[in-house]
Amino acid sequence: MSIDGLSDDTIRDILLNTRHIAVVGASANPARPSHEVTGFLVRQGYAVVPVNPGLAGQSLHGATVAPSLEAAGPLEMVDIFRRSEEAGAVVDEAIAQGAWVVWMQLGVVDTAAAERARQAGLIAVMDRCPVIEFGRLGLRRA
């Protein structure tokens, strides 16, 4: 079982039923995993808002980069590309913004933040990548 304790059915439900995703820490550098994942999510048909104050207003994979999570507009999932020690603040923002899922990328683990998210009614995914989960579960979006 994974560190977050979530079942394949839960991950499948998240990936097939989420529509609006904010990617915190999105990068314009094609060598960065956050760049690749952002592009993958866009190609899968999600409404993606990259979040990076240093790139605000620029276009990344056809989506306009927001300066903050608050500016990202209505969202359902927040995909976090930040160090583990910075993830908690993003999780708290996601809770305040009304997301229903926080997704901490590979190597990003903050059990206290995940518990705060769960207490607020969110699903907390940790140490996983949606690109990998799509392939592992054999998923396709219409």
C-alpha positions in Angstrom: 0.0 0.0 0.0 1.2 3.5 -0.7 2.1 6.0 2.0 -1.3 7.9 1.6 -3.3 4.7 2.1 -5.6 5.5 -0.9 -7.0 2.7 -3.0 -6.7 2.4 -6.7 -10.5 3.1 -7.0 -10.0 6.4 -5.2 -7.1 7.4 -7.4 -9.1 6.4 -10.5 -12.0 8.4 -9.3 -9.9 11.5 -8.8 -8.2 11.2 -12.2 -11.4 10.5 -14.1 -13.7 13.0 -12.4 -11.6 16.0 -11.7 -11.9 18.8 -14.2 -10.0 21.9 -12.8 -6.4 21.5 -11.6 -3.9 24.0 -10.3 -0.3 23.0 -10.6 1.7 24.8 -7.9 5.4 25.1 -8.8 4.8 24.7 -12.6 8.0 25.3 -14.5 8.7 26.6 -18.0 11.9 24.5 -18.1 11.1 21.4 -20.2 13.6 19.4 -18.2 11.6 19.8 -15.0 9.0 17.2 -14.0 6.4 19.9 -13.3 6.7 21.1 -16.9 6.1 17.6 -18.2 3.2 16.9 -15.8 1.5 20.2 -16.6 1.6 19.4 -20.3 0.3 15.9 -19.7 -2.6 17.2 -17.7 -3.5 19.7 -20.4 -3.3 17.0 -23.1 -5.6 14.9 -21.1 -8.3 17.6 -21.3 -8.1 19.0 -17.8 -8.6 22.8 -17.3 -5.1 23.4 -15.9 -3.9 26.6 -14.2 -0.1 26.6 -13.7 0.8 28.5 -10.5 4.2 30.2 -10.3 4.7 33.9 -9.3 7.9 34.2 -11.3 6.0 33.2 -14.5 2.7 34.9 -13.8 0.9 36.1 -17.0 3.0 33.9 -19.3 1.6 30.9 -21.2 2.6 27.4 -20.3 1.2 24.6 -22.5 -1.5 27.1 -23.7 -2.6 27.9 -20.1 -2.0 31.3 -18.5 0.2 31.1 -15.4 -1.3 32.5 -12.2 0.7 34.2 -9.6 -0.9 32.4 -6.7 -3.3 29.7 -5.8 -5.9 32.3 -4.9 -5.7 33.8 -8.4 -6.0 30.3 -10.0 -9.8 30.6 -9.8 -12.2 27.8 -9.0 -10.4 24.5 -8.7 -10.9 20.9 -7.6 -7.4 19.6 -7.3 -4.1 21.2 -6.3 -1.1 19.4 -7.6 1.9 20.3 -5.5 5.5 20.5 -6.9 7.1 22.0 -3.8 9.5 20.6 -1.2 7.9 18.6 1.6 8.6 21.4 4.1 6.7 23.9 1.9 3.8 21.6 1.0 1.8 22.4 4.2 1.3 26.0 3.4 0.0 25.0 -0.1 -2.3 22.5 1.5 -3.7 25.1 3.8 -4.3 27.4 0.8 -6.0 24.6 -1.1 -8.3 24.0 1.9 -9.1 27.7 2.0 -9.8 27.8 -1.8 -12.3 24.9 -1.7 -10.3 22.2 -3.5 -11.5 18.7 -2.9 -8.1 17.0 -3.6 -4.5 17.9 -2.7 -2.0 15.9 -4.7 1.6 15.9 -3.4 4.0 14.8 -6.1 6.6 12.1 -5.9 8.9 12.7 -2.9 6.6 15.2 -1.4 5.3 13.9 2.0 3.8 16.0 4.8 1.6 13.8 7.0 0.5 16.6 9.2 -0.7 18.6 6.2 -2.4 15.6 4.8 -4.2 15.1 8.1 -5.3 18.8 8.1 -6.7 18.3 4.6 -8.5 15.1 5.6 -10.0 16.9 8.6 -11.3 19.6 6.3 -12.9 17.0 4.0 -10.3 16.8 1.3 -8.6 13.7 -0.2 -4.9 13.9 0.4 -2.6 12.1 -2.1 1.1 11.9 -1.2 4.2 10.7 -3.0 2.5 10.0 -6.3 2.5 11.3 -9.8 -0.7 11.5 -11.9 1.2 10.6 -15.1 2.5 7.4 -13.5 -0.9 6.7 -12.0 -2.6 7.1 -15.4 -0.3 4.6 -16.9 -0.4 2.2 -14.0 -4.2 2.1 -13.9 -4.5 2.1 -17.7 -6.7 5.2 -17.7 -7.9 7.3 -20.6 -10.0 10.5 -20.5 -12.6 11.3 -23.1 
